[in-house]
Amino acid sequence: MTYTDRIAVLQQANSFELTGEAVSADHKRYALALDEVRADSDVPDLVPVVRINGETFAVRGDISFISGKPKAGKSAVCVCMAASALLPAGHPEDTLCINVSPANGRPVLIVDTEQPKANTKKMVGNIGRLLGVGPSHNVPNLKVYNFRSYPKAEKLFRVRLLFDMYPDAHLWIIDGLADLIDDVNGATESGRIVDWFMIQATTLNTTIVLVVHENPGSDKMRGHLGSEAERKGGGVITVTKNREGGYHTINSKILRNAHDFEAVYFSYSEGRKFFVTDGRAAALACAEKDKDERNLAKQCFPAGTDSLRHTQLIERIKVLRNVQDTAAGKWKKRMLECGTVVKREAEQDFVLAGALALDLLPSPGFQADLPLHRVPVANVTSPHEGL
């Protein structure tokens, strides 16, 4: 029995209830039988479709989410995801450590609800560059649609039409989900749209990736829609931009079917006219990581080798950061977690991490206060002596 058949049976049973007609136990049991999961049920294993840095982000039959602030690089990630699906397995192309199982001729769809059509066309051109066919070449099984000019209800209607037209699609990328509903803070509307895509993924056994913006000043996706996404998405990644360093980052936020992957760093290449993975950015980010915690630890232990009790450390943090007890406690916890401050269990006190203590030691260079002994001229041997 297909999903549609089961729904029809359940609807029929429900109509019987509404009209007062008796519904047999066998009818109810039949309607629900195929939805029961038993130890001996014939349930296929999950099929990974999108991997990032070796870890599964999206699987067949489920929905996953890309989050990030405006201009963070979400569109670049979408481009690389689509291109990887259209490339053969084992391709050498730089797709930002995103590896998608090959579409093998099946449609790959991108729906753009936000950008002007000129920008959407650039996306298509960039996919062509990654495929090696050039920006002006049409790829037969790549289908890209721009619904920016329609009201939200019309956008959703057209998305529904696409799912009817392409039931065998390999990969869907919807950029962005919030434009398909009126209120991202509405619990009912947010729940319905996420459920609808989840049902499509299950019914069509396809992979759907949905793009949602983050709230300003926060890494949480917008409104109740974001909460639904985090609860029901098989995977959630976040894309960020470091404006000072000039690089972008892909981080795993929620991966239900894999471990978190190592962050992917990328930046724009003038030579390639697109984004590339960036080892320089990775090194720069590593140097910047825990920078505040390192600096605070050095300030708390200016001598490098002294020790502090809990109360002393908290008081010093309060003065240095101009905060109260609760915030000082959080700073202390962060320093312990990143290893800039170490707790000595036997002494029940705290000391600066060894590597940072070395930074505070005086330089072993030229010592002006040491006496200088002149070597008597008579004792100096000429390099030419004996020649």
KOLDO-973741 format. One record per residue (C-alpha): residue number from 0; z, y, x; residue in one letter; chain. Coordinates in Angstrom, 1 decimal. Layout:
NODE	num	up	north	east	residuo	cadena
NODE	NUM	Z	Y	X	A	A
...
***
This chain:
NODE	num	up	north	east	residuo	cadena
NODE	0	0.0	0.0	0.0	M	A
NODE	1	-1.0	3.4	1.4	T	A
NODE	2	1.3	6.4	1.4	Y	A
NODE	3	-0.7	7.9	-1.5	T	A
NODE	4	-0.3	4.7	-3.5	D	A
NODE	5	3.5	4.7	-2.9	R	A
NODE	6	3.7	8.3	-4.1	I	A
NODE	7	1.7	7.5	-7.2	A	A
NODE	8	4.1	4.6	-8.0	V	A
NODE	9	7.1	6.8	-7.5	L	A
NODE	10	5.6	9.6	-9.6	Q	A
NODE	11	4.9	7.1	-12.4	Q	A
NODE	12	8.5	5.9	-12.2	A	A
NODE	13	9.8	9.5	-12.3	N	A
NODE	14	7.6	10.3	-15.4	S	A
NODE	15	9.0	7.2	-17.1	F	A
NODE	16	12.5	8.6	-16.5	E	A
NODE	17	11.5	12.0	-17.8	L	A
NODE	18	10.0	10.6	-21.0	T	A
NODE	19	12.9	8.3	-21.6	G	A
NODE	20	10.9	5.2	-21.0	E	A
NODE	21	12.7	2.3	-19.3	A	A
NODE	22	11.8	1.7	-15.7	V	A
NODE	23	12.2	-1.9	-14.6	S	A
NODE	24	14.2	-2.8	-11.5	A	A
NODE	25	11.1	-4.6	-10.1	D	A
NODE	26	9.1	-1.4	-10.5	H	A
NODE	27	11.6	0.6	-8.6	K	A
NODE	28	12.0	-2.1	-5.9	R	A
NODE	29	8.2	-2.3	-5.5	Y	A
NODE	30	7.9	1.5	-5.2	A	A
NODE	31	10.5	1.6	-2.3	L	A
NODE	32	9.9	-1.8	-0.6	A	A
NODE	33	7.4	-0.5	2.0	L	A
NODE	34	9.7	2.3	3.0	D	A
NODE	35	12.6	0.0	3.9	E	A
NODE	36	13.1	-0.5	7.7	V	A
NODE	37	14.5	-3.9	8.6	R	A
NODE	38	15.1	-5.6	11.9	A	A
NODE	39	12.0	-7.7	11.3	D	A
NODE	40	9.8	-4.9	10.0	S	A
NODE	41	6.4	-4.6	11.5	D	A
NODE	42	6.7	-1.0	12.8	V	A
NODE	43	4.4	-0.1	15.7	P	A
NODE	44	5.9	1.6	18.8	D	A
NODE	45	5.4	5.4	19.2	L	A
NODE	46	2.2	6.3	21.0	V	A
NODE	47	2.6	9.2	23.5	P	A
NODE	48	-0.3	11.7	23.2	V	A
NODE	49	0.8	14.8	25.1	V	A
NODE	50	2.8	14.5	28.3	R	A
NODE	51	4.0	17.5	30.4	I	A
NODE	52	5.0	16.9	34.0	N	A
NODE	53	5.1	13.2	33.2	G	A
NODE	54	7.3	13.3	30.2	E	A
NODE	55	6.3	12.7	26.5	T	A
NODE	56	6.2	16.0	24.5	F	A
NODE	57	4.2	14.9	21.5	A	A
NODE	58	3.4	11.5	19.9	V	A
NODE	59	1.0	10.2	17.3	R	A
NODE	60	2.2	10.6	13.8	G	A
NODE	61	4.6	13.4	14.4	D	A
NODE	62	4.9	17.2	14.8	I	A
NODE	63	6.0	19.1	18.0	S	A
NODE	64	6.5	22.8	18.7	F	A
NODE	65	5.7	25.4	21.3	I	A
NODE	66	8.0	28.4	21.3	S	A
NODE	67	8.0	31.7	23.2	G	A
NODE	68	7.9	35.5	23.0	K	A
NODE	69	4.7	37.5	22.6	P	A
NODE	70	2.5	37.4	25.8	K	A
NODE	71	4.6	34.7	27.3	A	A
NODE	72	1.6	32.4	27.9	G	A
NODE	73	1.7	30.2	24.8	K	A
NODE	74	-2.1	30.6	24.3	S	A
NODE	75	-2.7	29.4	27.9	A	A
NODE	76	-0.7	26.3	27.2	V	A
NODE	77	-2.7	25.7	24.0	C	A
NODE	78	-5.9	26.1	25.9	V	A
NODE	79	-4.9	23.6	28.6	C	A
NODE	80	-3.6	21.1	26.0	M	A
NODE	81	-6.9	21.2	24.1	A	A
NODE	82	-9.0	21.0	27.3	A	A
NODE	83	-6.9	18.0	28.6	S	A
NODE	84	-7.6	16.1	25.3	A	A
NODE	85	-11.4	16.7	25.8	L	A
NODE	86	-11.4	15.7	29.5	L	A
NODE	87	-11.6	12.0	30.5	P	A
NODE	88	-8.5	10.1	31.6	A	A
NODE	89	-7.5	10.8	35.1	G	A
NODE	90	-9.3	14.1	35.4	H	A
NODE	91	-8.5	16.2	38.5	P	A
NODE	92	-8.6	19.6	36.6	E	A
NODE	93	-5.6	21.8	36.7	D	A
NODE	94	-4.3	21.9	33.1	T	A
NODE	95	-0.8	23.1	34.0	L	A
NODE	96	0.7	19.6	34.3	C	A
NODE	97	-0.3	18.9	30.7	I	A
NODE	98	-1.9	15.5	30.2	N	A
NODE	99	-3.3	14.5	26.8	V	A
NODE	100	-4.7	11.1	26.0	S	A
NODE	101	-8.5	11.5	25.7	P	A
NODE	102	-9.9	12.3	22.2	A	A
NODE	103	-12.9	10.0	22.9	N	A
NODE	104	-15.2	12.0	20.5	G	A
NODE	105	-12.6	12.6	17.8	R	A
NODE	106	-12.1	16.2	16.7	P	A
NODE	107	-9.6	18.5	18.5	V	A
NODE	108	-8.7	21.4	16.3	L	A
NODE	109	-7.2	24.8	17.1	I	A
NODE	110	-6.3	27.2	14.2	V	A
NODE	111	-5.5	30.8	15.3	D	A
NODE	112	-3.7	32.8	12.6	T	A
NODE	113	-2.8	35.8	14.8	E	A
NODE	114	-5.3	37.1	17.3	Q	A
NODE	115	-8.6	39.0	16.7	P	A
NODE	116	-11.6	36.8	16.8	K	A
NODE	117	-12.7	38.2	20.2	A	A
NODE	118	-9.5	36.8	21.7	N	A
NODE	119	-10.0	33.4	20.0	T	A
NODE	120	-13.5	33.4	21.5	K	A
NODE	121	-12.0	33.9	24.9	K	A
NODE	122	-9.8	30.8	24.3	M	A
NODE	123	-12.9	28.8	23.5	V	A
NODE	124	-14.6	30.1	26.7	G	A
NODE	125	-11.6	29.2	28.8	N	A
NODE	126	-11.6	25.7	27.4	I	A
NODE	127	-15.3	25.5	28.4	G	A
NODE	128	-14.5	26.6	31.9	R	A
NODE	129	-11.8	23.9	32.3	L	A
NODE	130	-14.3	21.4	31.0	L	A
NODE	131	-16.8	22.5	33.6	G	A
NODE	132	-19.5	23.3	31.0	V	A
NODE	133	-19.1	27.1	31.1	G	A
NODE	134	-17.7	29.6	28.6	P	A
NODE	135	-20.9	29.8	26.5	S	A
NODE	136	-21.3	26.1	25.9	H	A
NODE	137	-20.3	24.6	22.5	N	A
NODE	138	-18.3	21.4	22.8	V	A
NODE	139	-19.2	19.2	19.8	P	A
NODE	140	-15.8	17.8	18.9	N	A
NODE	141	-13.8	21.1	19.6	L	A
NODE	142	-13.2	22.9	16.4	K	A
NODE	143	-11.6	26.3	16.6	V	A
NODE	144	-10.9	28.5	13.5	Y	A
NODE	145	-9.6	32.0	13.1	N	A
NODE	146	-7.8	32.9	9.9	F	A
NODE	147	-6.3	36.2	10.9	R	A
NODE	148	-8.1	38.3	8.3	S	A
NODE	149	-6.7	36.4	5.3	Y	A
NODE	150	-3.4	36.8	3.3	P	A
NODE	151	-0.8	34.1	4.1	K	A
NODE	152	-1.5	32.1	1.0	A	A
NODE	153	-5.2	32.0	1.8	E	A
NODE	154	-4.5	31.0	5.4	K	A
NODE	155	-2.5	28.0	4.3	L	A
NODE	156	-5.1	27.1	1.7	F	A
NODE	157	-7.8	27.0	4.5	R	A
NODE	158	-5.5	25.0	6.8	V	A
NODE	159	-5.2	22.4	3.9	R	A
NODE	160	-9.0	22.4	3.6	L	A
NODE	161	-9.3	21.6	7.3	L	A
NODE	162	-6.9	18.6	7.0	F	A
NODE	163	-9.1	17.3	4.2	D	A
NODE	164	-12.3	17.8	6.3	M	A
NODE	165	-11.0	16.3	9.5	Y	A
NODE	166	-8.7	13.3	8.6	P	A
NODE	167	-9.6	11.6	11.8	D	A
NODE	168	-8.6	14.5	14.2	A	A
NODE	169	-7.0	13.5	17.5	H	A
NODE	170	-5.0	16.7	18.0	L	A
NODE	171	-4.1	19.7	16.0	W	A
NODE	172	-2.8	23.0	17.4	I	A
NODE	173	-1.7	25.6	14.9	I	A
NODE	174	-1.1	29.0	16.4	D	A
NODE	175	1.1	30.3	14.7	G	A
NODE	176	3.1	28.6	11.9	L	A
NODE	177	5.0	31.7	10.7	A	A
NODE	178	1.7	33.3	9.4	D	A
NODE	179	1.4	30.5	6.8	L	A
NODE	180	4.6	31.5	4.9	I	A
NODE	181	6.0	34.7	3.5	D	A
NODE	182	9.5	34.5	4.7	D	A
NODE	183	10.6	32.7	8.0	V	A
NODE	184	14.2	33.2	6.9	N	A
NODE	185	13.7	31.4	3.5	G	A
NODE	186	15.2	28.0	3.6	A	A
NODE	187	13.1	26.5	0.9	T	A
NODE	188	9.8	27.9	2.1	E	A
NODE	189	10.5	27.0	5.7	S	A
NODE	190	11.5	23.5	4.8	G	A
NODE	191	8.4	23.0	2.7	R	A
NODE	192	5.9	24.1	5.3	I	A
NODE	193	7.5	22.0	8.1	V	A
NODE	194	7.7	19.0	5.7	D	A
NODE	195	4.0	19.4	4.8	W	A
NODE	196	2.9	19.2	8.4	F	A
NODE	197	5.2	16.3	9.0	M	A
NODE	198	3.7	14.4	6.1	I	A
NODE	199	0.2	15.2	7.3	Q	A
NODE	200	1.0	13.8	10.8	A	A
NODE	201	2.5	10.7	9.3	T	A
NODE	202	-0.3	10.1	6.7	T	A
NODE	203	-3.2	10.7	9.0	L	A
NODE	204	-1.5	9.2	12.1	N	A
NODE	205	-2.4	12.3	14.1	T	A
NODE	206	-0.6	14.7	16.5	T	A
NODE	207	0.2	18.2	15.4	I	A
NODE	208	1.5	20.9	17.7	V	A
NODE	209	2.8	24.1	16.0	L	A
NODE	210	3.4	27.5	17.7	V	A
NODE	211	6.4	29.6	16.7	V	A
NODE	212	7.6	32.9	18.2	H	A
NODE	213	11.1	33.4	19.4	E	A
NODE	214	13.5	36.0	18.3	N	A
NODE	215	13.7	39.2	20.4	P	A
NODE	216	16.5	38.9	23.0	G	A
NODE	217	17.0	35.2	22.3	S	A
NODE	218	15.5	31.8	23.1	D	A
NODE	219	15.8	30.7	19.5	K	A
NODE	220	12.7	30.3	17.3	M	A
NODE	221	12.4	32.8	14.5	R	A
NODE	222	14.6	32.4	11.4	G	A
NODE	223	15.2	29.4	9.3	H	A
NODE	224	11.7	28.2	10.2	L	A
NODE	225	12.9	27.9	13.8	G	A
NODE	226	15.9	25.9	12.7	S	A
NODE	227	13.7	23.5	10.8	E	A
NODE	228	11.5	23.1	13.8	A	A
NODE	229	14.4	22.3	16.1	E	A
NODE	230	15.8	19.8	13.6	R	A
NODE	231	12.5	18.0	12.8	K	A
NODE	232	10.2	18.4	15.7	G	A
NODE	233	9.6	15.4	18.0	G	A
NODE	234	9.4	17.8	20.9	G	A
NODE	235	10.0	21.5	21.5	V	A
NODE	236	9.0	23.4	24.7	I	A
NODE	237	9.5	27.0	25.5	T	A
NODE	238	7.1	29.2	27.5	V	A
NODE	239	8.5	32.3	29.3	T	A
NODE	240	7.1	35.1	31.5	K	A
NODE	241	8.9	36.6	34.5	N	A
NODE	242	7.4	40.1	34.7	R	A
NODE	243	9.0	40.9	38.0	E	A
NODE	244	7.7	37.8	39.7	G	A
NODE	245	4.4	37.7	37.8	G	A
NODE	246	4.6	34.1	36.8	Y	A
NODE	247	5.1	32.0	33.7	H	A
NODE	248	7.2	28.9	33.1	T	A
NODE	249	7.1	25.9	30.7	I	A
NODE	250	10.5	24.4	30.0	N	A
NODE	251	11.5	21.4	27.9	S	A
NODE	252	13.9	22.4	25.1	K	A
NODE	253	14.1	19.3	22.9	I	A
NODE	254	12.4	16.0	23.8	L	A
NODE	255	13.4	13.2	21.4	R	A
NODE	256	11.3	10.6	23.1	N	A
NODE	257	11.7	11.4	26.8	A	A
NODE	258	13.9	13.0	29.4	H	A
NODE	259	13.6	16.7	30.1	D	A
NODE	260	10.7	17.4	32.5	F	A
NODE	261	10.9	19.6	35.7	E	A
NODE	262	9.9	23.1	34.9	A	A
NODE	263	6.2	24.0	35.3	V	A
NODE	264	5.3	27.3	36.9	Y	A
NODE	265	2.0	29.0	36.5	F	A
NODE	266	0.3	32.3	37.1	S	A
NODE	267	-3.1	34.0	36.5	Y	A
NODE	268	-5.7	33.4	39.2	S	A
NODE	269	-8.3	36.1	39.7	E	A
NODE	270	-10.6	33.6	41.5	G	A
NODE	271	-10.5	31.1	38.7	R	A
NODE	272	-10.3	33.7	35.9	K	A
NODE	273	-7.6	31.6	34.3	F	A
NODE	274	-4.1	30.3	34.9	F	A
NODE	275	-3.1	27.8	37.6	V	A
NODE	276	0.0	26.0	38.5	T	A
NODE	277	1.9	28.0	41.1	D	A
NODE	278	4.1	26.5	43.8	G	A
NODE	279	4.9	30.0	45.1	R	A
NODE	280	6.4	30.9	41.7	A	A
NODE	281	8.4	27.7	41.7	A	A
NODE	282	10.0	28.6	45.1	A	A
NODE	283	10.6	32.2	43.9	L	A
NODE	284	12.3	30.9	40.7	A	A
NODE	285	14.5	28.6	42.7	C	A
NODE	286	15.6	31.4	44.9	A	A
NODE	287	16.4	33.5	41.8	E	A
NODE	288	18.2	30.7	40.0	K	A
NODE	289	22.0	31.3	39.8	D	A
NODE	290	21.6	34.6	41.7	K	A
NODE	291	24.3	36.3	39.6	D	A
NODE	292	26.7	33.4	40.0	E	A
NODE	293	26.2	33.3	43.8	R	A
NODE	294	26.7	37.0	44.2	N	A
NODE	295	29.9	37.0	42.0	L	A
NODE	296	31.3	34.0	44.0	A	A
NODE	297	30.8	35.8	47.2	K	A
NODE	298	32.6	38.9	45.8	Q	A
NODE	299	35.5	36.8	44.5	C	A
NODE	300	36.0	35.2	48.0	F	A
NODE	301	35.0	38.0	50.4	P	A
NODE	302	36.6	36.3	53.4	A	A
NODE	303	34.7	33.1	52.6	G	A
NODE	304	37.5	30.8	53.5	T	A
NODE	305	40.3	32.0	51.2	D	A
NODE	306	41.4	30.2	48.0	S	A
NODE	307	42.5	31.4	44.5	L	A
NODE	308	44.5	29.9	41.7	R	A
NODE	309	43.0	29.9	38.2	H	A
NODE	310	44.8	33.1	37.1	T	A
NODE	311	43.9	34.9	40.3	Q	A
NODE	312	40.2	33.9	40.0	L	A
NODE	313	40.1	35.1	36.4	I	A
NODE	314	41.7	38.4	37.2	E	A
NODE	315	39.3	39.0	40.1	R	A
NODE	316	36.3	38.2	37.8	I	A
NODE	317	37.7	40.6	35.1	K	A
NODE	318	37.8	43.4	37.7	V	A
NODE	319	34.4	42.7	39.3	L	A
NODE	320	32.5	42.2	36.0	R	A
NODE	321	34.6	44.6	33.9	N	A
NODE	322	35.1	41.9	31.2	V	A
NODE	323	38.0	40.4	29.3	Q	A
NODE	324	39.6	37.0	29.5	D	A
NODE	325	37.0	35.1	27.4	T	A
NODE	326	34.0	36.4	29.3	A	A
NODE	327	35.7	35.9	32.6	A	A
NODE	328	36.3	32.3	31.7	G	A
NODE	329	32.6	31.8	30.9	K	A
NODE	330	31.7	33.3	34.3	W	A
NODE	331	34.1	31.0	36.0	K	A
NODE	332	32.6	28.0	34.1	K	A
NODE	333	29.1	29.0	35.1	R	A
NODE	334	30.1	29.3	38.8	M	A
NODE	335	31.6	25.9	38.7	L	A
NODE	336	28.6	24.3	36.9	E	A
NODE	337	26.1	25.7	39.4	C	A
NODE	338	28.3	24.8	42.4	G	A
NODE	339	28.9	28.3	43.8	T	A
NODE	340	32.7	27.8	43.4	V	A
NODE	341	34.5	24.4	43.9	V	A
NODE	342	37.8	23.3	42.5	K	A
NODE	343	40.1	21.4	44.9	R	A
NODE	344	41.9	18.8	42.7	E	A
NODE	345	44.7	18.1	45.2	A	A
NODE	346	45.5	21.8	45.8	E	A
NODE	347	44.7	22.8	42.2	Q	A
NODE	348	42.9	25.9	43.4	D	A
NODE	349	39.3	27.2	43.8	F	A
NODE	350	37.3	27.9	47.0	V	A
NODE	351	33.8	29.2	47.8	L	A
NODE	352	31.1	26.6	48.2	A	A
NODE	353	30.6	25.7	51.8	G	A
NODE	354	27.0	26.9	52.0	A	A
NODE	355	27.9	30.3	50.7	L	A
NODE	356	30.9	30.6	53.0	A	A
NODE	357	28.6	30.2	55.9	L	A
NODE	358	26.7	33.2	54.7	D	A
NODE	359	29.8	35.4	55.0	L	A
NODE	360	30.5	34.4	58.6	L	A
NODE	361	29.7	37.0	61.3	P	A
NODE	362	26.4	36.6	63.0	S	A
NODE	363	26.5	34.6	66.2	P	A
NODE	364	24.2	37.2	67.9	G	A
NODE	365	24.9	39.7	70.7	F	A
NODE	366	28.7	40.3	71.0	Q	A
NODE	367	29.3	43.8	72.4	A	A
NODE	368	33.0	43.3	73.0	D	A
NODE	369	32.6	40.4	75.5	L	A
NODE	370	33.0	41.3	79.2	P	A
NODE	371	29.7	41.3	81.1	L	A
NODE	372	29.9	39.8	84.6	H	A
NODE	373	27.3	41.0	87.1	R	A
NODE	374	25.9	38.3	89.3	V	A
NODE	375	26.2	39.4	93.0	P	A
NODE	376	22.8	40.2	94.4	V	A
NODE	377	23.4	37.9	97.4	A	A
NODE	378	23.8	35.0	95.2	N	A
NODE	379	20.5	35.5	93.4	V	A
NODE	380	17.8	33.2	94.7	T	A
NODE	381	14.4	34.6	94.9	S	A
NODE	382	11.8	32.5	93.2	P	A
NODE	383	9.7	32.8	96.4	H	A
NODE	384	12.5	31.7	98.7	E	A
NODE	385	11.5	28.8	100.9	G	A
NODE	386	7.8	29.4	100.4	L	A
***
